[in-house]
Amino acid sequence: MSSTEERRFQVLRAIVADYVSTKEPIGSKTLVDRHNLGVSSATVRNDMATLEAEGYITQTHTSSGRVPTDKGYRQFVDRIAEVKPLSAAERRAILQFLESGVDLDDVLRRGVRLLAQLTRQVAIVQYPTLSASSVRHLEVVALTPARLLLVLITDSGRVDQRIVELGDVIGDEDLARLRDLLGAALAGKRLAAASIAVTELADDAPEDLRDAVIRCATILVETLVEHPEERLVLGGTVNLTRNAADFEGHGHGVPGSLRAVLEALEEQVVVLKLLAASQDAGRVTVRIGEETQVEEMRTASVVSTGYGAAGTVFGGLGVLGPTRMDYPGTIASVATVARYIGEVLGER
């Protein structure tokens, strides 16, 4: 990159930083006054003219100042070298808050609340995709001699409980055999494979346990099969309305208006698609404006990543806000919260 291009990028970076913090279009005089760019105001004006001609910044109708375009934000994001990491105290507070979650639901709800607070945007987390989960443990408890409780725990922290009505009473010894048979068939298997293993188990079960195995298997298969309704947890939707002005210039019902963005958020499928595309734990994806490929969200950006443990991605997580957002801070928060949610769920 030539020194002229580098200088021009510094001007763009200064415009982005000022516009994000002030919401005001930026003029060349303001830039020269506020930033030590080391060049004359005439040079800054020339650089701004070039940046505008190349589509990185644009003039708002209401003032002589300039604001970044989606292309300008993209250039800025692509060249963010120094994402400001969260402080040790912030990281400790996040981890403690997540660790005190009582179960998967609570940990995810806490994660979303935290992320919304840290970024002052809308935070979204996807429930663990079951196809990526494995069976960690199956517990079989006799509630009465003819009624069992099956507790299935997956490695993503999900716990399912089902009751099985037996046709006959079962003694302690047979209960232990049943528990071993089912446990051996399921342990450590991905959910789809576990479902097949349980079905096969019903065919090969010892005669005296066959009826009990078939009844347990029938219930387990229902539990193990992927639930099509992937669930999302949202937090901080009110943050969008706080930045309502960022979605203006687009009337109601027009793509990109605040109402259109809120309606798109309610379409779980739209949001799941955005999160699913970032199923790469440890890498944060930023989609700016039209890059979301969602017409209603062309005034918004989505910063997302995957969360998981031991190399397995459980689901996606991210934030959605106006294109005028603090990208370095948001990227750092999304990465940190995702990492800790993965750690907390992985340790359970």
C-alpha positions as CSV (number, residue, x, y, z in Angstrom):
1,M,0.0,0.0,0.0
2,S,1.5,3.4,-1.0
3,S,2.0,6.1,1.5
4,T,-0.8,8.1,-0.2
5,E,-3.2,5.2,0.2
6,E,-2.1,4.7,3.7
7,R,-2.7,8.3,4.6
8,R,-6.1,8.2,2.9
9,F,-7.0,5.2,5.0
10,Q,-6.0,7.2,8.2
11,V,-8.4,9.9,7.0
12,L,-11.2,7.3,6.5
13,R,-10.4,5.8,9.9
14,A,-10.7,9.2,11.6
15,I,-14.0,9.9,9.8
16,V,-15.4,6.5,10.9
17,A,-14.2,6.9,14.5
18,D,-15.7,10.5,14.8
19,Y,-19.0,9.6,13.1
20,V,-19.5,6.5,15.3
21,S,-18.9,8.5,18.4
22,T,-20.7,11.8,17.5
23,K,-23.4,10.8,15.0
24,E,-22.4,14.1,13.2
25,P,-21.2,14.3,9.6
26,I,-17.5,15.1,9.6
27,G,-15.9,18.1,7.8
28,S,-12.3,18.5,6.9
29,K,-11.7,21.3,9.4
30,T,-13.0,19.1,12.3
31,L,-10.7,16.2,11.2
32,V,-7.7,18.5,11.1
33,D,-8.6,20.0,14.5
34,R,-9.3,16.7,16.2
35,H,-6.7,14.3,14.7
36,N,-3.0,14.7,14.4
37,L,-3.0,13.6,10.7
38,G,0.3,15.4,10.1
39,V,-0.8,17.0,6.8
40,S,-2.4,20.3,5.7
41,S,-6.1,20.8,5.6
42,A,-5.8,21.2,1.8
43,T,-4.4,17.6,1.6
44,V,-7.2,16.3,3.9
45,R,-9.8,18.0,1.7
46,N,-8.2,16.3,-1.4
47,D,-8.1,13.0,0.4
48,M,-11.8,13.3,1.3
49,A,-12.6,14.2,-2.3
50,T,-10.8,11.1,-3.5
51,L,-12.5,8.9,-0.8
52,E,-15.9,10.3,-1.9
53,A,-15.2,9.7,-5.6
54,E,-14.2,6.1,-4.8
55,G,-17.4,5.6,-2.8
56,Y,-15.9,5.2,0.8
57,I,-17.7,8.3,2.1
58,T,-20.7,10.4,1.0
59,Q,-22.1,13.8,1.6
60,T,-25.4,14.0,3.6
61,H,-27.9,16.4,2.1
62,T,-28.2,18.4,5.3
63,S,-24.6,19.5,5.9
64,S,-21.3,19.9,4.2
65,G,-19.9,17.0,6.3
66,R,-19.2,13.5,5.1
67,V,-20.3,10.1,6.5
68,P,-18.9,6.7,5.8
69,T,-20.7,4.4,3.3
70,D,-21.1,0.6,3.7
71,K,-18.0,0.4,1.4
72,G,-16.1,2.7,3.8
73,Y,-17.1,0.7,6.9
74,R,-16.0,-2.5,5.0
75,Q,-12.6,-1.1,4.2
76,F,-12.3,0.0,7.9
77,V,-13.3,-3.4,9.2
78,D,-11.0,-5.3,6.8
79,R,-8.1,-3.3,8.1
80,I,-8.8,-3.2,11.8
81,A,-5.5,-4.6,13.1
82,E,-6.0,-3.7,16.7
83,V,-9.3,-4.9,18.1
84,K,-9.2,-3.6,21.6
85,P,-9.4,-6.7,23.9
86,L,-11.6,-6.6,27.0
87,S,-9.7,-5.9,30.2
88,A,-8.9,-8.8,32.6
89,A,-11.5,-7.5,35.0
90,E,-14.2,-7.4,32.4
91,R,-13.4,-10.9,31.2
92,R,-13.5,-12.2,34.8
93,A,-16.8,-10.6,35.4
94,I,-18.3,-12.1,32.2
95,L,-17.0,-15.6,33.1
96,Q,-18.4,-15.4,36.7
97,F,-21.8,-14.2,35.5
98,L,-22.0,-17.0,32.9
99,E,-20.7,-19.7,35.3
100,S,-23.5,-18.9,37.8
101,G,-26.1,-19.8,35.1
102,V,-28.0,-22.9,36.4
103,D,-28.5,-24.6,33.1
104,L,-28.2,-24.2,29.3
105,D,-31.2,-21.9,29.1
106,D,-29.9,-19.7,31.9
107,V,-26.4,-19.5,30.5
108,L,-27.7,-18.5,27.0
109,R,-30.1,-15.9,28.5
110,R,-27.3,-14.5,30.5
111,G,-24.9,-14.4,27.5
112,V,-27.5,-12.5,25.5
113,R,-28.1,-10.0,28.3
114,L,-24.4,-9.4,28.7
115,L,-23.7,-9.0,25.0
116,A,-26.5,-6.5,24.6
117,Q,-25.2,-4.5,27.6
118,L,-21.6,-4.6,26.4
119,T,-22.3,-3.5,22.8
120,R,-25.6,-1.5,23.3
121,Q,-27.0,-3.4,20.3
122,V,-29.4,-6.3,19.9
123,A,-27.8,-9.6,20.9
124,I,-28.8,-12.9,19.4
125,V,-27.8,-16.5,20.3
126,Q,-28.9,-19.7,18.7
127,Y,-29.7,-22.7,20.8
128,P,-27.2,-25.6,20.2
129,T,-27.9,-27.3,16.9
130,L,-28.7,-30.8,17.9
131,S,-27.0,-32.4,14.9
132,A,-23.7,-31.2,16.4
133,S,-24.4,-32.6,19.9
134,S,-23.4,-35.9,21.3
135,V,-24.9,-37.9,24.1
136,R,-22.9,-37.3,27.3
137,H,-25.0,-39.5,29.7
138,L,-28.3,-41.3,30.0
139,E,-29.7,-41.8,33.5
140,V,-32.6,-44.2,34.1
141,V,-34.5,-43.8,37.3
142,A,-37.4,-45.9,38.6
143,L,-40.2,-43.6,39.7
144,T,-42.4,-46.6,40.5
145,P,-41.7,-50.3,39.7
146,A,-43.6,-49.8,36.4
147,R,-42.6,-46.3,35.6
148,L,-39.2,-45.0,34.5
149,L,-37.7,-41.5,34.2
150,L,-35.1,-41.2,31.4
151,V,-32.8,-38.2,31.7
152,L,-30.7,-37.6,28.5
153,I,-27.8,-35.1,28.8
154,T,-25.9,-33.9,25.7
155,D,-22.4,-32.4,25.5
156,S,-23.9,-29.0,24.7
157,G,-25.6,-28.9,28.1
158,R,-29.1,-29.8,27.0
159,V,-31.1,-31.9,29.4
160,D,-34.2,-33.8,28.2
161,Q,-36.5,-35.8,30.6
162,R,-39.0,-38.3,29.5
163,I,-41.3,-40.7,31.4
164,V,-41.7,-44.3,30.2
165,E,-44.7,-46.4,31.2
166,L,-43.7,-50.0,31.4
167,G,-46.2,-52.8,30.6
168,D,-44.8,-54.7,33.7
169,V,-42.9,-54.0,36.9
170,I,-39.1,-54.1,36.8
171,G,-36.8,-55.2,39.6
172,D,-33.5,-53.5,40.6
173,E,-31.4,-56.0,38.8
174,D,-33.2,-55.7,35.5
175,L,-33.2,-51.9,35.9
176,A,-29.4,-52.0,36.1
177,R,-29.2,-54.2,33.0
178,L,-31.6,-51.9,31.1
179,R,-29.5,-48.9,32.2
180,D,-26.3,-50.5,31.0
181,L,-27.8,-51.6,27.6
182,L,-29.2,-48.2,26.8
183,G,-26.1,-46.4,28.1
184,A,-23.7,-48.5,26.1
185,A,-25.8,-47.9,22.9
186,L,-25.9,-44.1,23.3
187,A,-22.8,-42.9,25.1
188,G,-20.6,-40.5,23.1
189,K,-22.6,-40.9,19.9
190,R,-23.8,-37.9,17.8
191,L,-27.6,-37.6,18.2
192,A,-28.5,-39.0,14.7
193,A,-26.2,-42.1,15.3
194,A,-27.6,-42.5,18.8
195,S,-31.1,-42.6,17.4
196,I,-30.1,-45.5,15.0
197,A,-28.3,-47.3,17.8
198,V,-31.3,-47.3,20.0
199,T,-33.5,-48.6,17.2
200,E,-31.1,-51.5,16.6
201,L,-31.0,-52.2,20.3
202,A,-34.7,-52.9,20.3
203,D,-34.2,-55.7,17.7
204,D,-31.3,-57.3,19.6
205,A,-32.5,-57.0,23.2
206,P,-32.6,-60.0,25.5
207,E,-36.1,-61.6,25.5
208,D,-37.0,-60.8,29.1
209,L,-36.1,-57.1,28.6
210,R,-37.3,-56.6,25.1
211,D,-40.6,-55.0,25.9
212,A,-38.9,-52.4,28.3
213,V,-36.2,-51.7,25.8
214,I,-38.7,-51.1,23.0
215,R,-40.7,-48.7,25.1
216,C,-37.6,-46.8,26.2
217,A,-36.2,-46.8,22.6
218,T,-39.5,-45.4,21.2
219,I,-39.4,-42.4,23.6
220,L,-35.6,-41.9,23.1
221,V,-35.8,-41.8,19.3
222,E,-38.4,-38.9,19.6
223,T,-36.0,-37.1,21.9
224,L,-32.9,-37.7,19.8
225,V,-34.3,-36.6,16.5
226,E,-33.5,-33.0,15.4
227,H,-36.1,-30.5,16.5
228,P,-36.8,-28.5,13.4
229,E,-37.8,-25.4,15.3
230,E,-34.3,-24.1,16.1
231,R,-34.7,-21.6,18.9
232,L,-33.1,-18.2,19.2
233,V,-32.7,-16.0,22.3
234,L,-32.8,-12.2,21.7
235,G,-31.8,-9.5,24.1
236,G,-31.5,-5.7,24.0
237,T,-34.1,-5.0,21.2
238,V,-34.8,-1.7,22.9
239,N,-31.2,-0.7,22.0
240,L,-32.3,-0.5,18.3
241,T,-34.9,2.1,19.2
242,R,-32.3,4.1,21.0
243,N,-30.5,4.4,17.7
244,A,-33.6,5.0,15.7
245,A,-32.1,8.0,13.9
246,D,-29.6,5.6,12.2
247,F,-32.4,3.9,10.4
248,E,-34.0,7.1,9.3
249,G,-34.1,8.5,5.8
250,H,-36.1,5.3,5.2
251,G,-39.8,5.7,5.7
252,H,-42.0,3.2,7.5
253,G,-42.4,0.0,5.5
254,V,-39.4,0.9,3.4
255,P,-36.6,-1.6,3.5
256,G,-34.1,-0.5,6.1
257,S,-36.5,1.5,8.3
258,L,-36.4,0.6,12.0
259,R,-39.8,-1.1,11.6
260,A,-38.5,-3.2,8.7
261,V,-35.4,-4.2,10.7
262,L,-37.6,-5.2,13.7
263,E,-39.9,-7.2,11.5
264,A,-36.9,-9.0,10.0
265,L,-35.7,-9.8,13.5
266,E,-39.0,-11.5,14.2
267,E,-38.4,-13.8,11.2
268,Q,-36.3,-16.4,13.0
269,V,-35.4,-18.0,9.7
270,V,-33.8,-14.8,8.5
271,V,-31.7,-14.4,11.6
272,L,-30.8,-18.1,11.7
273,K,-29.5,-17.9,8.2
274,L,-27.3,-15.0,9.2
275,L,-25.9,-16.8,12.2
276,A,-25.5,-20.1,10.4
277,A,-23.2,-18.6,7.9
278,S,-20.8,-17.8,10.7
279,Q,-20.4,-21.2,12.2
280,D,-16.7,-20.9,12.7
281,A,-15.8,-20.7,16.4
282,G,-12.9,-18.3,16.9
283,R,-13.5,-16.3,13.8
284,V,-15.8,-13.2,13.8
285,T,-17.8,-12.4,10.7
286,V,-18.9,-8.9,10.0
287,R,-21.7,-8.2,7.4
288,I,-22.3,-4.6,6.7
289,G,-25.6,-3.2,5.2
290,E,-26.4,-5.0,1.9
291,E,-23.9,-7.7,2.7
292,T,-26.5,-9.2,5.0
293,Q,-28.4,-10.0,1.8
294,V,-31.6,-9.3,3.7
295,E,-33.4,-6.4,2.0
296,E,-35.0,-5.2,5.2
297,M,-31.6,-5.0,7.0
298,R,-29.7,-2.9,4.5
299,T,-29.2,-0.2,7.1
300,A,-27.9,-2.7,9.7
301,S,-24.7,-4.7,10.3
302,V,-24.4,-8.1,11.9
303,V,-21.3,-9.2,13.8
304,S,-21.3,-12.9,14.5
305,T,-19.3,-16.0,15.4
306,G,-19.9,-19.6,16.5
307,Y,-19.7,-20.8,20.1
308,G,-18.8,-24.3,21.2
309,A,-16.3,-26.6,23.0
310,A,-13.6,-29.0,22.1
311,G,-13.6,-28.2,18.4
312,T,-17.4,-28.6,18.1
313,V,-19.6,-25.6,17.2
314,F,-22.9,-25.7,19.1
315,G,-24.5,-22.7,17.5
316,G,-24.1,-19.1,16.4
317,L,-24.1,-15.9,18.4
318,G,-23.8,-12.2,17.4
319,V,-25.2,-8.7,17.5
320,L,-27.2,-6.6,15.1
321,G,-27.2,-2.9,15.0
322,P,-26.9,0.1,12.7
323,T,-24.0,0.3,10.3
324,R,-22.8,3.2,12.4
325,M,-21.4,1.0,15.2
326,D,-18.2,0.6,17.1
327,Y,-16.8,-2.3,15.2
328,P,-13.6,-3.0,17.1
329,G,-15.5,-3.0,20.5
330,T,-18.3,-5.1,19.1
331,I,-16.0,-7.6,17.5
332,A,-14.1,-8.0,20.8
333,S,-17.3,-8.4,22.9
334,V,-18.8,-11.0,20.5
335,A,-15.5,-13.0,20.5
336,T,-15.2,-13.0,24.3
337,V,-18.7,-13.8,25.2
338,A,-18.8,-16.7,22.6
339,R,-15.5,-18.1,24.0
340,Y,-16.8,-18.1,27.5
341,I,-20.2,-19.5,26.7
342,G,-18.4,-22.4,25.0
343,E,-16.1,-22.9,28.0
344,V,-19.0,-22.8,30.5
345,L,-21.1,-25.3,28.5
346,G,-18.1,-27.5,27.8
347,E,-17.3,-27.9,31.5
348,R,-20.8,-29.0,32.5
